[in-house]
């Protein structure tokens, strides 16, 4: 590949990639094919997107039909039936009264939109001074400036200035003493008290919202300790702080429930969504918002006025809505979330068997989501990069974050395919 090719790849070392490109030519079911026609198992649902596998004909038909009827319609002061239908469908499965759906185009946009909704809600209640946001170390909340400010992964922040002022970060929940702990640890809930410390230091009246990934994903799968999310919820309730769950990765069955909120039994005030919303077929994101927040914002504006000066040209794009409806129908008709719950014990057992390799420093997981942390090599991230290259050579596509391998197979995977994913991982780890 020519080093001067115009394409600038995201989150990729461009120079080394162009010397040895990993090109995916086509996909179907649980597999990709490279340009040589060789088949590769998809061990990460594309990028946590394709939970139904690749190339679902029902989604293709829905997109094609929609394009022939309405390819695009302006979302400002106009609408189309598909947007209302998809919002209705999502409201059926979101927890409690999180039944107001604001559509965007990505998880990054969903996070920034949720930040704006939080600020506007407080302002509408006469509390415009609430402008601080709280997130966590090792968090990932997208790549727009709001999400970058919330994020707690240093490499995602270090090159882009100070970010939004007044953003605070709780400690992360990783604990060396809990290595190789399946599911939730029994210890660590007290880390949620960091939020109370921020309240005591800065004043609750200055804090708008606390953003949390129920399971921290891109940092390497950090499962919350038992009681941790419950304590965050209680502190937010006590001090009038909105709690926002970023479920861009954990939403739509990844934890064996519609949302991680359901799995952990904690209801936030907003949920950010994307990725598996449309099975990755068309970019789309959303914010699910509590009824009371929507009512407060809309009722506080004069009749006929725009209540929320925010949106995107492609919000609720007709093709994305069609893909979303087809995807949600498959989830329901094929009982996909229940299937994921049934696959979880087998998947987690096979993943945790990988701790036999000396190179494995820790394993963490829940649902069909797992992180396998490797002992670092001479330079942080070097061993993870080498592993990624070896996996591709052996017929497996995975996600690597620094020196942590992340597995998130499609929810339609067969047990023998989960076995094969772990077999390839084991073979490669033995060779590193």
Order of alpha helices (4+ residues) and beta strands (2+ residues): alpha-beta-beta-beta-alpha-alpha-alpha-beta-alpha-beta-alpha-alpha-beta-alpha-beta-beta-beta-alpha-beta-alpha-beta-beta-alpha-alpha-alpha-beta-beta-alpha-beta-beta-beta-alpha
